[in-house]
């Protein structure tokens, strides 16, 4: 029997603010899991702390709501212990780039086959709207007494340079488009990074749904609003590394970095970069460390014999330390 | 479980006999098989049980879906702010300490060396053990009947047993490798007894047998001395 979207929902009361971008991201994620027909008990959604971190509670799958900034670290552990599980880490812009910046950075180097979705609304919404690491220098959202004194981190650029092999940006209220980005990220054999622009209707009075829709910008000819977000794929942009090798990768990363710097009246969303040629961490383990890793991953290993004593070959392990 | 070590224990290497692996049993607690899970619908990871421990599934098991959170949660693991549930969950979690205290044998909580009802009881933990034990006979030759209480478990703390040993001694001194005498504070917190004299060393070097002997004798002869700091070692 095919799994329906209802199979990925829980009956937990949702207390996100009305109009929050989180709703769009949650729906996109549930739609992606449905379309991929991933059995709920074979999926784990891992979060840190913040509004975004409540996401696992609304999804019927293993849900691990962890420590501030540590979604990635826990998710990596789950995936490496049991590579057969589909793991999606969700994190806010503060959680992912502030508190957990280190984890986010280094996950790129490992290229573990999992998907990381960053809920990017430029503010720390749960704690009343302080500037998050993605808010630009000199920008003043309503929760700030004075304009932001720090520069911003560009999540897409960071992911590209950190080594993520699938880097995309979605918009929370273009749910179908975002669903495809997440879905392809899950399919991608390596670390996928999906930055999601989202309004925070309570604390971000600048980057609102109306602002993204360009309602303040009238097209002089059609008198319609001119949306600020546009889709890369509609401009002939080609994110895919096709043959591999340093030269092609340099070109593709370079164009993606350049695109990631666009902001203001033209904000690109879609897939910035995908490189299928970098081996995943699981492949690296398999090829250079433990050839039976996938068939016998740590989570499936029997660690004790029937009588409770260790199943590990301790005698041969201890021989390593024997005096010669 | 957190293994607490001091620096000398952490940095030490020593030759040991082969471990007798038959004596070590792996106990993973109340884990559910896929078949057992199939009979529990809906499965509740944090179910209230008589013993206070909920049988567990692991991520990826069919039918074992649960949620973990660092916030307060209900029986399935979902976040909650319900005050009734909050109190019940606190009682469930903290009640495990009683189960632990009951299940762990006394020999894992503390060890006593030397003669009963000593003139001088030395209390300590970690790397100080060797230096204290090496001094028990010498102290006896100096006319001081000494005993050593090694405390092995800090939480849940074996308060009753520790108090009993301290009360059996004429005099008590504590030896620790940290500046403030952390175990001494813990003993006061858990038993109401404050050990009056502290020998401490915080150079990151282990306590040596000779310096400790001198210190113990000095403290035994001068009950007014509160604190001795050991400093030997390059």
Interface residues (C-beta under 8 A of the other chain):
Chain A: X10 X12 X39 X40 X41 X42 X44 X49 X54 X56 X57 X60 X61 X62 X63 X64 X65 X66 X67 X78 X82 X84 X85 X299 X303 X304 X307 X308 X309 X310 X314 X318
Chain B: X18 X19 X21 X22 X24 X25 X26 X27 X28 X58 X59 X60 X61 X62 X63 X64 X65 X66 X67 X68 X69 X70 X71 X77 X78 X79
